[in-house]
Amino acid sequence: MIDIHCHILPGIDDGAQSERDLVSMAQLASEDGITTIVATPHHKNGNYENVKVTILKAVESANKILQKKGIKVMIKPGQECRLYGEIIADFRAGYIQTINDSKYLFVEFPSSQVPRFSKQLFYDLQIERIVPVIVHPERNHVFIKKPEILYEFVKHGALTQVTAGSVAGKFGKNITKFTFDLIESNLTHFIASDAHNTFNRTFNMTEAYEVINRKYGIDYNYYFKENAERLLNDDHVMSEQPQRVQKRKILGLF
């Protein structure tokens, strides 16, 4: 299993803080059936800045440590990039790390905002042949209240990734319900852990896929797992025609 969103690199953001944390997270990931992890440290979120060269060095170091410990988990480079106006200039300057050097870039919105420039910036990113992948849209208050905004992004070429913990109910019933709305409306394409540690923000991947299998069947499991592999290999990601989330589905959220 591939986990495409994880804060496992030690000491560079609010995820793993030490080599011990790195090893503990990798061991837990392996127990959860994960063989490959894309390390996605925060960038430009107001607290952390992690440019491409820093991430590549940290990934190289992490893989050496895990190999020495005999842990069979491979770390690949990525970045969780907060959406900001200079992102294209920084991409051209070599500061932005796409997912495993593919055309796919993780972009994060503030939890309570969708900046007005987002639509134009997404268009500009795609002109640069970069596909924006919106992380954890199910936890964004604007998308919850106005899912048609997310629908428009996906309709015009963006992809999205929901969190395994959201599927598994770790963020509450309302978040889980909206996550299912996104799945049922073809508005999400990946499931990933967004793991930060081994206690309250952990992997939950096996549990999430068990929920998906019970609720939607094995074909959905295949869809999400296959897309993670396609993302990692810079292949074309599978997607279905997006649908609008009916407002009646989200009444009572927040």
Secondary structure, DSSP 4 states (H G I P E B T S, - for coil): -EEEEE--STTSSSS--SHHHHHHHHHHHHHTT--EEEE--EESSSS----HHHHHHHHHHHHHHHHHHT---EEEE--EEEP-TTHHHHHHTT----GGGSSEEEEE--TT---TTHHHHHHHHHHTT-EEEEE-GGG-HHHHH-HHHHHHHHHTT-EEEEEHHHHTTTT-HHHHHHHHHHHHTT---EEE--B-SSSSS---HHHHHHHHHHHH-HHHHHHHHHHHHHHHTTPPPP-----PPPGGGGTT--
